[in-house]
Every structure is written in C-alpha cells, then in structure tokens.
Amino acid sequence: MPLSTVDLFTYGIALLIIGGVVWWVLAAWVPEGGLRAPYKYAAYQSGLTRRQTVPAALLSLLILVPLATKGGDISEFAWVIAAGLYIGGLYIGVIAVANRPRADYIEQAGGDPDELTPDGSNIVAGTAAVPDGEAPLEAPVSGDPAVCYVTSVAQYKSRPMRSSGTYFITAYDVETQPFDVDGAFGTASVDPEGAWVSLVSGSPTDVEPNVEGAFTGGPAETEQVVEAGERVPERFRTTDVFDPLPLTSDGRAERELRFKETTITPGESVVVAGEAEQGEGFGETVLRCTTPGTFIAKGDFESVATSLSKATSRNLAVGGGLALFGGIGLLWMVIP
C-alpha cells in the first residue's frame, strides 16, 4: 500500500525529531570535533570533494522511492539489502570518478615521467628538495624538516554503559610549501597551492591500503600517545593544529590522545602532477597545482601509478556492479 502525502509528511517530521535527539545524544558523548572530522578526513584521504559527494548524496535518495510508492507492501529486509548495495556501490564508484583525472596524468606520462615539457600537463617523479635560501616546514609531531605533512589527533572516549570506548579523530591538518623535485628530467619547482596531498596509508596512491587503526587515522610514520593524566607536550598545546584538546588546567590530558603524522622530508621520493609554466629564473619550470586532478604523492612512480589505476578501474567495476545490483533490487520493489 503506497504512502499518502500526509503519511510522508508525518514520517518526515518524526524523522527530524528522532534525528535531532540522536544528534543531541551524540554531541554529548562524542568529543568536540569528533562528529565531522573523521568523515572529512576519510573523504580527503579518498580524494573526494563536494563536486562528487553532493551528486552521489542526491542519487542515494532514490532508495526512498520504494518506501514512497509501496509503503508497507515491501520486505524491510530486502529493502535494507538493496539500499545497502546501492549506496555502497555509489560510494566506491564515486572514489573512482574523483580519482580519474589523477589517473589521466599518469596515462599522459606514458609510464615515463622522465620528460618535462615547458607548458601543459606534466607528471614528474624524483626526490624532494628545499629550494635554496628557503627553510623547510617543521612537522608538528616529530619535529622533522618536511616539505609536506599530514597530521591528525584522535581522542579516546568512553561509551555509555560500555566497558570500552572509541577513538574519534577530532582534528587533522595538511600543510605544504613550495619545493623542488630533482629527477632524470632535471629540476622542477612545485607550487603546491591547491594540490591534493596523498601521503597516508589507505589513500588511493598507497599501493597497499591498510585500514588498521582507521578510527585513529590509520598507520602513520610517526605516532605519539599521551595517556590520560599525562602532561601533553607544550608544542601540541601551543599550536592550533590539534585544537580542541581536552586539557586540565595544568596541561594534562583528560583522556588518551593519539597524535599521528606522515611527511615528505627532503631527499624522499615524490610524484607530482601539475601544469607547467615558465618560472622567474632562466630555464626554470614551475608546476602549478590549481587545476582539477593535480596532486602530490609520496613514493616512487610505479607504486603511485599502480595504486591510482586500482583506485579507478577496480573501484569503478566494483562500485558499478554493487550499485547496479542494488538499483535492480530497488526497481524490482517498485514495479507492480
């Protein structure tokens, strides 16, 4: 039996009320920043932006069509399975769509990033270096010199009526500075402004994604744990990178904190995709990263190319298949 307009309106109001109550409860339980930061961080790792997530969210609303047209005449179990397949397929597929422009840069290089054209799309691979006369960034967790870093903090919070708790990423930061790439092509200057930075495990340019410790930001090169009651190092307390931190008046952690960081340090392998233009110096080529698809990835060219290929072709096939099966299931529920 299909739902009437009055029924849909009533259910909509009830959903808003229930959702508001759930949000209020979560807000009281989850650490400050823990409701949004984990999802924003996961989206950044996957290479997603609103350009892909908003259309996918709108398409996901199609799961409501069987409820609106058939109402109580459909099997709740079948609807949950079909809706789960459809939404899961959309999510996986949208990662492939988001990373397709980056994979295009790899294909344009033709497996050989050893040439650098004076203009147009380029991809270069080599070792990172700090330009003469410039100072490197100081990575906030390790204190090491870096040209790029990704860092995050996760807080442990007890769960109501449970003996164990959960970690929530409450803040993350991505920082870059202009740097050089030295390779077989020579030297290219990189202006990283606007680039997607892929350094951490689980991202599309990681050849062996590892989701271990996903709630705390996944595996990282550097990790520092501060137990509840321990004094938080001053460099963490005096920077706004990790705000907000749960601290006592004397600078001790109110709950366990996990600080994580992955960097590109001078001398490490890096792959950069960008648009080349003539720099100010004679013979200088600058790679700008303001156009869609430009990126900076840690590692050698072969690893980055392999991972991006998997993140596009494989995810598109898997996501498309799941969404297709889920969509057929939803359509079957609607057809008389």
Secondary structure, DSSP 8 states (H G I E B T S, - for coil): ----HHHHHHHHHHHHHHHHHHHHHHHHHS-TTTTTHHHHHHHHHHT--HHHHHHHHHHHGGGGHHHHHHGGGS-HHHHHHHHHHHHHHHHHHHHHHHHHHHHHHHHHHTT-TT---SSEEEEEEEEEE--TT---EE-TTT--EESEEEEEEEEEEE-TT-SSEEEEEEEEEEEE--EEEEETTEEEEEE-TT-EEE-STTSTT-SS---TTGGGTS--SEEEEE-TTSB--HHHHS-STT-S--B-TTSBBSS-EEEEEEEE-TTSEEEEEEEEEE-SSTT-EEEE--STT-EEEES-HHHHHHHHHIIIIIHHHHHHHHHHHHHHHHHHHH--
